[in-house]
């Protein structure tokens, strides 16, 4: 029974030794995988940081573009405001010119009336002159 026990124990030891060897190989494999994964993680982390830096640059560029767009928008608004002022002044001048034109037309109408009055007056004066001439012709020479 002692032989069987020793054989059994020897078998158990060899089985355990085989399991230990298997675990050792698995641990070595796990360390290798972990090492590879660690290197990959470092690489991915470096790439992630590079992408973050690029995104920061893009964000800064967008901020500058946005600021520039706001400046341009402000300038366009000022130009639009100025054009509205000029348009308002133009409308005022146009209204004034139209009123002046209306007044000129009124003056022209009044001048035409005066010309008609002068023509009538000239007609009366011509008539008076003819009458005066007849009166003078009738007077004895003297």
C-alpha positions in Angstrom: 0.0 0.0 0.0 2.9 2.3 0.6 4.0 1.7 -3.0 0.6 2.5 -4.3 0.5 5.6 -2.2 3.9 6.7 -3.5 2.9 5.9 -7.0 -0.4 7.8 -6.5 1.5 10.7 -4.9 4.1 10.6 -7.7 1.3 10.6 -10.3 -0.4 13.5 -8.5 2.9 15.4 -8.3 3.5 14.9 -12.1 -0.1 15.9 -12.8 0.4 19.0 -10.6 3.8 19.7 -12.2 2.1 19.5 -15.6 -0.6 21.8 -14.5 2.0 24.2 -13.0 3.9 24.1 -16.3 0.6 24.8 -18.2 -0.1 27.6 -15.8 3.5 28.9 -16.2 3.0 28.8 -20.1 -0.3 30.5 -19.7 1.1 33.1 -17.4 4.0 33.7 -19.8 1.5 34.0 -22.7 -0.6 36.4 -20.6 2.4 38.5 -19.8 3.3 38.6 -23.5 -0.3 39.6 -24.4 -0.3 42.2 -21.6 3.0 43.6 -22.9 1.6 43.8 -26.4 -1.6 45.3 -25.2 0.3 47.8 -23.0 2.3 48.9 -26.1 -0.9 49.2 -28.1 -2.5 51.2 -25.3 0.5 53.6 -25.3 0.3 53.9 -29.1 -3.5 54.5 -28.9 -3.0 57.0 -26.1 -0.4 58.9 -28.1 -2.7 58.8 -31.2 -5.6 60.0 -29.0 -3.5 62.9 -27.7 -2.5 63.8 -31.2 -6.2 63.8 -32.3 -7.0 65.9 -29.2 -4.3 68.4 -30.2 -5.6 68.5 -33.8 -9.2 69.0 -32.5 -7.9 71.9 -30.3 -6.3 73.5 -33.3 -9.6 73.1 -35.3 -11.5 74.5 -32.4 -9.2 77.5 -32.2 -9.5 78.0 -36.0 -13.2 77.9 -35.7 -13.1 80.4 -32.9 -11.1 82.8 -35.2 -13.4 82.2 -38.1 -16.4 82.8 -35.9 -14.9 86.0 -34.6 -14.1 87.1 -38.2 -17.6 86.3 -39.4 -19.0 88.4 -36.5 -16.8 91.3 -37.4 -17.8 91.1 -41.1 -21.5 90.8 -40.1 -21.1 93.9 -37.9 -19.5 95.8 -40.8 -22.3 94.7 -43.1 -24.9 95.9 -40.6 -23.1 99.3 -40.3 -23.1 99.6 -44.1 -26.7 98.6 -44.3 -27.6 101.2 -41.6 -25.6 103.8 -43.5 -27.3 102.9 -46.8 -30.7 103.3 -45.0 -29.6 106.8 -43.8 -28.5 107.7 -47.3 -31.7 106.3 -48.8 -33.7 108.4 -46.3 -31.9 111.5 -47.2 -32.3 110.7 -50.9 -36.1 110.3 -50.4 -36.2 113.6 -48.6 -34.3 115.3 -51.5 -36.6 113.6 -54.0 -39.6 114.9 -52.1 -38.2 118.4 -52.0 -37.3 118.3 -55.7 -40.9 117.2 -56.5 -42.3 120.0 -54.3 -39.9 122.5 -56.1 -41.0 121.1 -59.5 -44.7 121.6 -58.4 -43.9 125.1 -57.4 -42.2 125.8 -60.7 -45.3 124.5 -62.5 -47.4 126.8 -60.4 -45.1 129.7 -61.2 -45.2 128.8 -64.9 -49.0 128.8 -64.7 -49.0 132.2 -63.0 -46.5 133.6 -65.6 -48.8 132.3 -68.4 -51.7 134.1 -66.7 -49.6 137.2 -66.4 -48.6 136.9 -70.1 -52.4 136.6 -70.9 -52.9 139.7 -68.7 -50.1 141.6 -70.5 -51.6 140.5 -73.8 -55.0 141.8 -72.7 -53.4 145.0 -71.4 -51.5 145.4 -74.6 -54.8 144.8 -76.5 -56.4 147.5 -74.4 -53.5 149.8 -74.8 -53.5 149.2 -78.6 -57.2 150.0 -78.5 -56.6 153.1 -76.4 -53.8 154.2 -78.7 -56.0 153.8 -81.8 -58.8 155.8 -80.1 -56.3 158.4 -79.0 -55.0 158.6 -82.5 -58.6 159.1 -83.9 -59.2 161.7 -81.2 -56.0 163.5 -82.2 -56.9 163.3 -85.8 -60.2 164.9 -85.1 -58.7 167.8 -83.3 -58.2 170.9 -85.3 -54.7 171.5 -86.2 -53.6 174.1 -84.3 
